[in-house]
Amino acid sequence: MTLQQAQLQVDNWIKTVGVRYFSELTNMTILTEEVGELARLMARTYGDQSFKESDKDRNIGDEMADILWVLICLANQTGVNLTEALQKNFEKKNMRDSERHKNNPKL
């Protein structure tokens, strides 16, 4: 699935099943909440925290997909074409960081 297809599918789902988009501010808050859920799971899977019973059935991929879903909602609501935005971001990183990481002694 391409980013463009994902944006169209999310938009269709929202309009047919979800009734309407939440407001942009609500979706921004939901995005923050979803990132927190991923962070919690990452801390328990790869960090030093132990799992709670409520965390044991969670899936990292599913948490990432939740984040992507809300991000796509925000893109749709604000008129952002994620394919174009990502391409421009690659171009920016290639220009700005072409030698940066190669010259980083920490890497």
C-alpha positions as CSV (number, residue, x, y, z in Angstrom):
1,M,0.0,0.0,0.0
2,T,1.4,3.4,-0.9
3,L,1.0,6.5,1.3
4,Q,-1.5,7.9,-1.1
5,Q,-3.6,4.8,-0.9
6,A,-3.4,4.8,2.9
7,Q,-4.6,8.4,2.9
8,L,-7.5,7.5,0.7
9,Q,-8.4,4.4,2.7
10,V,-8.3,6.2,6.0
11,D,-10.4,9.1,4.6
12,N,-13.0,6.6,3.2
13,W,-13.1,4.7,6.5
14,I,-13.6,7.9,8.5
15,K,-16.4,9.1,6.2
16,T,-18.3,5.7,6.1
17,V,-17.6,4.1,9.5
18,G,-16.1,6.8,11.7
19,V,-18.8,9.3,10.8
20,R,-16.4,12.3,10.7
21,Y,-12.9,13.3,11.7
22,F,-12.2,14.4,15.2
23,S,-10.9,18.0,15.4
24,E,-7.3,18.5,14.5
25,L,-6.5,19.4,18.1
26,T,-8.2,16.2,19.4
27,N,-6.2,14.2,16.8
28,M,-3.0,15.8,17.9
29,T,-3.7,14.9,21.4
30,I,-4.6,11.3,20.4
31,L,-1.3,11.1,18.4
32,T,0.6,12.1,21.6
33,E,-1.3,9.4,23.5
34,E,-0.5,6.8,20.9
35,V,3.2,7.7,20.9
36,G,3.1,7.3,24.7
37,E,1.6,3.8,24.4
38,L,4.4,2.9,22.0
39,A,7.0,4.4,24.4
40,R,5.6,2.4,27.3
41,L,5.8,-0.9,25.3
42,M,9.3,-0.1,24.0
43,A,10.5,0.6,27.6
44,R,9.1,-2.8,28.7
45,T,10.3,-4.7,25.7
46,Y,13.8,-3.2,25.2
47,G,14.3,-1.2,28.4
48,D,14.6,-2.0,32.1
49,Q,10.9,-1.9,33.0
50,S,9.0,-5.1,33.7
51,F,5.7,-5.8,32.0
52,K,2.4,-5.2,33.7
53,E,-0.4,-7.6,33.0
54,S,-2.2,-5.0,30.9
55,D,0.9,-4.6,28.7
56,K,1.5,-8.3,27.9
57,D,-0.9,-8.6,25.0
58,R,0.2,-5.4,23.3
59,N,2.0,-5.5,19.9
60,I,4.7,-3.0,18.8
61,G,3.5,-3.1,15.2
62,D,-0.1,-2.4,16.2
63,E,1.0,0.5,18.3
64,M,3.0,1.9,15.4
65,A,0.0,1.4,13.1
66,D,-2.1,3.4,15.6
67,I,0.4,6.3,15.3
68,L,0.4,6.1,11.5
69,W,-3.4,6.1,11.4
70,V,-3.7,9.3,13.5
71,L,-0.9,10.9,11.5
72,I,-2.7,10.1,8.3
73,C,-5.9,11.6,9.7
74,L,-4.0,14.8,10.5
75,A,-2.5,14.9,7.1
76,N,-5.9,14.5,5.5
77,Q,-7.4,17.2,7.7
78,T,-4.6,19.7,6.9
79,G,-4.3,19.0,3.2
80,V,-0.8,17.4,3.5
81,N,0.1,14.9,0.7
82,L,2.3,12.6,2.7
83,T,4.0,11.1,-0.4
84,E,5.2,14.6,-1.5
85,A,6.1,15.6,2.1
86,L,8.2,12.5,2.6
87,Q,9.9,12.9,-0.8
88,K,10.8,16.5,0.1
89,N,12.0,15.3,3.5
90,F,14.4,12.8,1.9
91,E,15.7,15.6,-0.4
92,K,16.3,17.9,2.6
93,K,18.1,15.2,4.6
94,N,20.2,14.2,1.6
95,M,21.4,17.8,1.2
96,R,21.7,18.7,4.8
97,D,23.1,15.5,6.2
98,S,25.1,14.1,3.2
99,E,28.4,14.1,5.2
100,R,27.1,14.8,8.7
101,H,26.7,11.2,9.8
102,K,29.8,9.9,8.0
103,N,31.9,12.5,9.9
104,N,30.4,11.7,13.3
105,P,33.0,9.9,15.4
106,K,30.2,8.7,17.7
107,L,28.8,6.5,14.9
